[in-house]
């Protein structure tokens, strides 16, 4: 902790029980402690590295195993952003558990034999990302391997030797040979785990950036916590708030974690559309057959959000609640005509997403209210829906400009035309000119729509660059639509 921070008084600690490399542990965690700090500072395990501390480099990648829908899943996550309290009832697997000097794990052997490590700082992260991949998928193809490793950076080896090691593993190994016996032995204990999580008020001489951390176990408890702690910020995935703590040293009086509330983990179809709970991760959305069938553009944009590690615990609801004008998913959700189911102690209400954004990072959420679900009406099969993102990198980067389009036709002509942009105003916006100009078949449509927006310049692009991207996106959409 910084020396200039003053002493604090009573804090809300969390007592968790979990497994670490096959060994059961119970620990009292300081409020808001990240899994990386738990490993490095409390458990003195240094194989998991700290580099960027904001989920960009993958050096801190670990694997968590937990029951989900009758199976044990193995997922890679960025430990610098993953709240350690989330480890309750899960199995945390780190590089220290996989092999020894005398008996390397198959992934470590492949890395060694293909000379896929030089300074070695990034290597544990690559190994753990590969472990999660090969523990889950038999013989993944090259595209799947590259997607699993895109969140890991290497600045000296180069990626070809790492990819060759992974390709060899894909050809010669399956989950049975990748997952150690001690991991399998722990799986039955994960299924039968029943120890309750505890919160403890404790006096501390330290001052924490997060003073109190509350973990809701039900939607009823979540509503009560919000009513009792109106100053608290909500954390779903934590991929933005934990960056604010790690990098900006932002202070939070309290955080309320809704990530494990069972009612918020549901993704299901009803007559009014697809309901996505606030705790459903990006990866869970991508794995949904309903989404693949009826909302393929949502899969497309999620593939471009962050990395596999982030998508494994980041949430769509968090992207909405964050209310950033460059939120990658927001233009698409606007053209899907999404609505939000909001809940508080006063009950529930439904609000159209287009009415949710009031200004730069300002929303229509009232005190004590949270997003319970995102609701997406199922579009007609014939609807033309596309999404696009412009950024400096293909993945693991925030967009400079994001957009989405929806066009529907009937016997009379164009019946619906929606064009939405992010990164061109203080909020994600829907073009008011686009439907009029499309119906008129106005030849100056592109320029007139672009003139609606007055983007600003920042580190991700100048105003002029963004204006050109607006034009480019529209032209690409119209070419695809007419082609």
Secondary structure, DSSP 8 states (H G I E B T S, - for coil): --TTS----EEEEEEEEEEETTEEEEEEE-TT-BHHHIIIIIS---SS--SSSSSSS-TTEEEEEEEETTEEEEEEEETTTSBGGGGTTSEEE-HHHH--SSS--HHHHHHHHTT--SS-TTHHHHHHHHHHHHHH-SS--HHHHHHHHTT---SSS-HHHHHHHHHHHHHH--HHHHS-HHHHHHHHHHHT-----EEEEEE-SS--SB-BEEE-SSHHHHHHHHHH-TT-EEESS-TTHHHHHHTT---BS-EEE-TT-GGGS-EEEETTEEEEETT-BHHHHHT-HHHHHH-HHHHHHHHTSS-HHHHTT-BHHHHHHHT-TT-TTHHHHHHTT-EEEEEETTEEEEEEGGGTEEETTEES--TT-EEEEEEE----TT-EEEEEEE-SSSSSS--SEEEEEEEEEETTEEEEEEEEEESSSSS-EE-SSHHHHHHHT-TTHHHHHHTT-----BTTB-HHHHHHHHHHHHHHHHHHHH-
